[in-house]
């Protein structure tokens, strides 16, 4: 499960429309009225961005590649539940939740793991995808009442499979989050920070690695306050203080898409060049066999623990609502997963 992205330029408007209509991701006043206007206004400029990275997002191709690589290993790691099959389920682009659920129903699926491909949990990303699944599954006869057992891998921010030289600054860049979501108690910022800490700890453990690092935030949209500091502002600040050797690391993304190929590579890369910086971008996980093994390990452990009763269908952390949460769909969705997909 992931946000998804438009595979062609003709899909950009529908992608943006779904995105701006989602109050879990971008809460707006008078959302039904404002979202279509924003989507229409932004479509031309976003189409230009996708045109510059080849005419569409590669996220579906990479997600399907990762899924196939994962289940091949998962069959070996968990032969008692084999054969396994990976389905791609996107929130804002094809294949959408309904389409994927219909494919699963046609295949006769009776055991399903909703595997979030956002390593760090947020109500606005993983939560939104799970809310959509919760809304759609019963109507299609794909819930626990219809004989389909559901469980969820909702976060894996510190798994070792997610994971220079002195003087180089490591700049971990993650998709930002509106401050009103942060301030209601969303765990995303904490979980991204835990990933960065785990990566740095792993580097020190394996290589005695020492380098300066910071966590910064990208992809802010609109006039509302978002989590900072912003990635381009950090680059300007580093250049001003004489730190011009930087490795930019897309810490919260599991494959290349518009935020890496356009925003990091082209937009920020151009700004860094103007600042006289030596900016290198760390390769995305994409087709990494280490990452495929990480996905398989996570899925195998999840299936084993759920089937043995050592853990519930969702993590203890996911069952805790944000202290400031007022979204009753979120509350109902958590109960639904806790009951294995039953109302």
Buried (B, 14 or more C-beta within 10 A) or exposed (E): BBBBBBBEBEBBBBBBBBBBBBBBBBBBEEBEEEBBEBBEEBBEEBBEBBEBBEEBBBBBBBBBBBBEBBBEBBBEBBEEBEEBBBBBBBBBBBBBBBBBBBBBBEEEBEBBBBBBBBBBBBBBBBBBBBBBBBBBBBEBEBBBEBEBBBBBBBBBBBBBBBBBEEEBBBBBBBBBBBEEBBEBBBBBBEBBBBBBBBBBBBBEEEEEBEBEBBBBBBBBBEEEEBBEEBBBEBBBEBBEEEBBBBBBBBBBBBBBBBBBBBBBBBBBBEBBEEBEBEBBBBEBBBEBEEBBBBBBBBBBBBBBEBBEEEBBBBBEEBBEBBEEBEBEBBEEBBEBBBBBBBE
